[in-house]
């Protein structure tokens, strides 16, 4: 397994690299966003650990450019833990967000969890004319692809993977936005509303469970 660690602070790169190598990962390093983009285009990585505040090109810009050509998981690092910063990252399609200072052991545990989740990808789920093709990372209705945001896609995938199971808003926040996300129930409700709209007639399969949250029922 190969990881790219991107941070302008050499000490952080060295510590993260050491802990990843202890667990058997091969590690490449980049000190800024430009180097990260260049290495990502040249090599295949199982995951990228990306700092936000860096010279030349920040982490947001680097992730945006990388995601245009590579569907690679990203764990973002930042000294800032504001909700707004996290939302920007998750909207770009990152998988997790860790605030500095952090525990290297916890960081490695999160890396393993992300990789494990992505190893399960590639499943095609069909509900009548609604098809979620996880390998292609695409949702279609009656053969026509939908233009879902990364969060809408992740939300739908979690719903259909838990068909007939009532899911609380807290569960959805934890599993889709991350357990340290500081948003509230309105974040879930807003995304469910837009997702239902995107799904058209299939939006009715996302049921509201009173005093609990939601469930997908087909």
N, C-alpha and C positions, 0 to 999 in steps of 0.2 A: 504494500500500500504506500502511495506516494503523496506527501503533503507539501503544499507551498505555504511558507510563513512569510507574511509581508508586514514589516514594521520598520520605521526609521530609527528606532532605538535598538542598537546591537545587543544590549544586555537582555532585552525582552526576547529577541530572536534566539539568543543563545540558550536561555532558560527553557523556552518552549521547545526548541529543537532537542535539547538534552532529554526532556521528559518524553517526547514523542519517540525518540530513538530507543529509549529504554523499553518501550512497548512494541518495538519492532518496525516502526514506520521509517521510510526513507524520506528525508526532508531537504527541500530546496529553500533558498532564502532570497528575498527581494527587499530593498531598503526604501522603495517608493512605488507609486502607482504605475509609472511608466515601465519599470522593470517587471512588475507583476503582470501587466498586460502582455509584454513581450514573451516572458517565460510561459505564460498560460497558452499562448498561441503555438509555442514550440513543443510543449510537452503535455502529457495527459496526467491530470492529478485526480486523486480520489476526493480531495477536499482542499479548499484554500482558507487559511486563517488570515483575515485582512484587517489591518488597522485603518481607522478613518482619517485622522489628522496626520498627513504626510506632505512633504514637499513635492513639487512638480505636478503631481496628480493625486488628489485625495482618494480615499477608499471607495467613496460613493461612485466617483467617475470611473475608477478602475473596474469595479464590479459591473457597472452598466456596460462598459465596452466588452468585458469578458463574456457576459451573459448573452451578448448578441451572437456569439459564435460557439460558445461552449456551455453545455448544461452541466455545470460543475457545482457541487454543494459549497456554500460559503458560510463560515463562522466569522462574524465581525467583532473586532475589538475596539473599545473606545474608552477614553478617560471621562467621557460625558455619558450620563445615564438618563438624560431627559427622554420623555415619551416621544417627543417629536423626532429626535434622532433615530430612535428605534423604528418608528413608523416608516421613515424614509428607507431604512435598510430593508425592512420586510416587504415594502412595496417593490423594491428592486429584486426581490426573490431570494434573499438570504435565508439561511436555515436556522441560525441562532445568533444571539447577541450577548457578548460578555463585557461587563464593565471593569475597567482597571481601578484599583489593583485586583488581581484574581489569583485563585489557587491553581497552580499548574496541574495538580492532580485532577481537579474538577474540570479544567479545560480539556485534558486528555479524555476524561469520561464523556464529555459532551461530544468531542470529536468521534469517539467510538459509536455513540448513540446515533449521530447523524449518518455515519457510514452504514450502520446496520439498517436504518430506515430506508436508505437509498438502495440497498441491496435487494429489498423487497419490491422495488419498483418493476415495472414491466407488465403488470397485470391489466387485462382488458375486462372491464365490467360493463354489462349491458342490461338496460332496463327498458324494454320495448325499443323505441327509437332513440333513446338516450344512451350514448356510448361514451365511457371514459376509458381512453387508451393511455395508460400510464407510461408505456414505453415511448410513445410519441408525444407524451405530455399534452394531450389534446382531448377536448370534449366536443362531441358532435350531436346534433339532433337531426334525425332523418337524413343522415349523410352530409349535413352542412356543419362545418366547424364553427364553434363559438369563439369569440374573442374575450376570454376571461382574463382578469388580472391574476397574478400569482396567488394572492390570498384567496380569491374566489375559487380558483382551481383547488387549492389545498383544502378549503372548507368543504367543497363538494366531495372531494376524495375521501375525507374523513367521514362525512355523512354516509356515503354509499358503502364504505368499508364497515360501517356499523349499522347496517340496515335493520330497522325495527327496534333499535336500541335508543332509549331516551337519553339525551346528552345535555348536561347542565351547561349554562353559559360559562361557568368556571372551567369545566372540562374543555370546552372549545377554546377559551382563551389560553389555557395551559398548553394544549396540544397543537394549536395552530399559530399562536403568537409567541409562545414560550412562557415558561412558568414564572419568569421574573418580569414579564410585561406588566406595566402599571396602568393599562387602560381599564375601562369599566364595561358593564353589560351593553352599553350603547354601541360599542365597537362591534360586538357580535350581531346585535339587532340590525345595524346599518348594513353590514355585509350580507346577512341573510336576506334582507329586503332586496338588495341589488342582485343577488344571486338568483332569487326567485324570478325577478324580472327577466334576467338573461335566459333562464330556462323555459320561459313561455309557459305552455300548458303543463310542462313537467315540473314547474315550480310548486305545484300543488302536492308533490310528493314530500316536500319539506314541511312537516307538520309542527305547529306550535304546541308544546306540552305545558299546560298551565302550571305555574309556580315551579317549573323545572327548567325548561329550555326548549329544545327542538329534537326532532328525530326524522330520519328519512324512512319513508314507508312505501314500499312498492309491492 
